[in-house]
Amino acid sequence: MKKGIHPEKYRLVAFKDMSNDNVFITKSAANTKETIEIDGVEYPLYKLEISNTSHPFYTGKMKFVDTAGRVDKFRNRYKDHFERKNQKKA
């Protein structure tokens, strides 16, 4: 390995999946600003949006995503364009 490119300060860090509040502890050199107390021990806290406990690939469950709001927003934005296009066809 190249010298001087790997972090030297590994420590125990608590990683928290914010979508399901699952917490796991492992060694890491990740920078953190918050801490969490688990079983009377305080650990640096690193918040995750998704982990293996919430990812659809690992859980086999698909999350419902509200795409209807996105589609309606798109249609409202380009409503005039669609109306003009349909009038030309008629």
Summary of the structure (lengths in Angstrom):
residues: 90
radius of gyration: 23.4
end to end distance: 69.6
largest distance: 72.9
contacts: 163
relative contact order: 0.15
helix: 28%
strand: 30%
